[in-house]
Amino acid sequence: MTERRGYALLSAIITLIVAVSVCIYVGVSAGDGTRDDGTNSARAHSAAPASAGTWVGAWSAAPVGGEPGTEPVGMAGRSVRNVVHTSAAGTSARITLSNLYGQSPLTVTHASIALAAGHNSSAAAPGTMRRLAFGGATSVTVPAGQQMLSDAVRLQVPQGADVLVTTYAPAESGPVTYHPYARQNSYLADGDRVENPSATPYTQRTSVWRYLTALDVLSHDANGTVVAFGDSITDGSTSSVSANRRWPDAFSQRLRAAVAAGQQGVPRYSVVNAGISGNQILVSHAGRPAENQSGPTRFARDVLGRPNVKVVVLDLGVNDTLHGADADRILAGLRTLVRQAHAHGIKVVGATLTPFGGYPRYTAARDAVRQRVNAEIRSGTVYDAVVDFDKALRDPYAPRRYAPEYDSGDHLHPGDRGYRKMADTIDLTDLKGAVPARL
């Protein structure tokens, strides 16, 4: 064989190897990497996504404490079907399960995700049920005090959709980590009914979210996350049940509509809710770990722990005021939160404290603290941008109170119209722009 023929043969062999390698690569990329015999639709869609996109938060709920009455057995032997509402569309999804307030390991042997068949329904839309895995295994043990992120599954998740996330834990696990004021009906079933798409076994309604603290999607539409961080006003504790009328929900709808309309200067962000009823800046509740953790204590988990966070809308301080804190301490706490955000390149849009005249804990002295905090916020020395919820909601003829049309009736929380007004008050262009070097 001549030298020239040798090189030609070697070149042909290399070309063949490359061609075969490409075919193998394309075949693996197009598939889900698992054997699909067509007998289980949930298993057939359990692979990580092959497409590009940006992971953003589609929904979240901050863990608050251990659910009373669940101390001995948790949810052993029951399927927990949480219903959550998405603020972003995606081609793949993943969830976070929390055992923050458990006192023993939580073993979930079966978990699934599906689109709901209809509004406030526990039935799954046909063809959308997906089995969830964690590190490739369908069973996961979450140690006490920790959380676990699932593998991604391919699922076309629309914006504004109800999603069903179902878990089954067969063994006793102690207190259930939960979010008590969900303002959303979810469901329970006896036994392992995780992949049952029917509503039939889910006979018990529940008003809390259990174990589930986040749903993320791989999105082509959104490229960042906004976190609404606050107390019961952000939590939406007086909004209509199962209607998604908290102010972060209304804000998400408004932001989405502005992007769809091509409004200039409006970023393509999702919105997630990190409100906790009764939350304060300066005080956490009792417990180890503390329940209802203070704003600075939980900020790393509930804001920095969300994917691709660009902005936090911060509305916190009313409860500190009602519990007698002075203005200087409240402002110092707010600035601590801003520093945490800035250290991670996150912009902060901060809200003035809303009025509470007529509420039983109202005093003129406490309102004076609120007014002083608001004056400092409006001066531009606390936040990167300001949203004046106080001005938007107060009665122009009695400014220490809500305007009647915005009051839920308890003189502390807005009603549905008030929450919508809050969402309409935020300047969408304030979401853009770099974090300043200093305030």
Stockholm file with secondary structure:
# STOCKHOLM 1.0

chainA/1-439         MTERRGYALLSAIITLIVAVSVCIYVGVSAGDGTRDDGTNSARAHSAAPASAGTWVGAWSAAPVGGEPGTEPVGMAGRSVRNVVHTSAAGTSARITLSNLYGQSPLTVTHASIALAAGHNSSAAAPGTMRRLAFGGATSVTVPAGQQMLSDAVRLQVPQGADVLVTTYAPAESGPVTYHPYARQNSYLADGDRVENPSATPYTQRTSVWRYLTALDVLSHDANGTVVAFGDSITDGSTSSVSANRRWPDAFSQRLRAAVAAGQQGVPRYSVVNAGISGNQILVSHAGRPAENQSGPTRFARDVLGRPNVKVVVLDLGVNDTLHGADADRILAGLRTLVRQAHAHGIKVVGATLTPFGGYPRYTAARDAVRQRVNAEIRSGTVYDAVVDFDKALRDPYAPRRYAPEYDSGDHLHPGDRGYRKMADTIDLTDLKGAVPARL
#=GR chainA/1-439 SS CCHHHHHHHHHHHHHHHHHHHHHHHHHHHHSCSSCCCSSCHHHHTCSCCCSCCEEEEEEECCCCEECTTCTTTTTTTEEEEEEEECSSCEEEEEEEEECTTCSSCEEECEEEEEEBSSTTCSSBCTTCCEECCBTTBSCEEECTTCEEECCCEEEEECTTCEEEEEEEECSCCSSCEEESCCCSCEEEEESCCTTCCCSTTCCEEESSEESEEEEEEEESSCCEEEEEEESHHHHTTTSCTTSCCSHHHHHHHHHHHHHHTTCTTCCCEEEEEEECTTCCSSCCCSTTTTSSCCHHHHHIIIIITSTTEEEEEEECCHHHHHTTCCHHHHHHHHHHHHHHHHTTTCEEEEECCCCCTTSTTCCHHHHHHHHHHHHHHHTTSSCSEEECHHHHHEETTEEEEECGGGBCSSSSSBCHHHHHHHHHHSCGGGGCSCCCSCC
#=GC SS_cons         CCHHHHHHHHHHHHHHHHHHHHHHHHHHHHSCSSCCCSSCHHHHTCSCCCSCCEEEEEEECCCCEECTTCTTTTTTTEEEEEEEECSSCEEEEEEEEECTTCSSCEEECEEEEEEBSSTTCSSBCTTCCEECCBTTBSCEEECTTCEEECCCEEEEECTTCEEEEEEEECSCCSSCEEESCCCSCEEEEESCCTTCCCSTTCCEEESSEESEEEEEEEESSCCEEEEEEESHHHHTTTSCTTSCCSHHHHHHHHHHHHHHTTCTTCCCEEEEEEECTTCCSSCCCSTTTTSSCCHHHHHIIIIITSTTEEEEEEECCHHHHHTTCCHHHHHHHHHHHHHHHHTTTCEEEEECCCCCTTSTTCCHHHHHHHHHHHHHHHTTSSCSEEECHHHHHEETTEEEEECGGGBCSSSSSBCHHHHHHHHHHSCGGGGCSCCCSCC
//
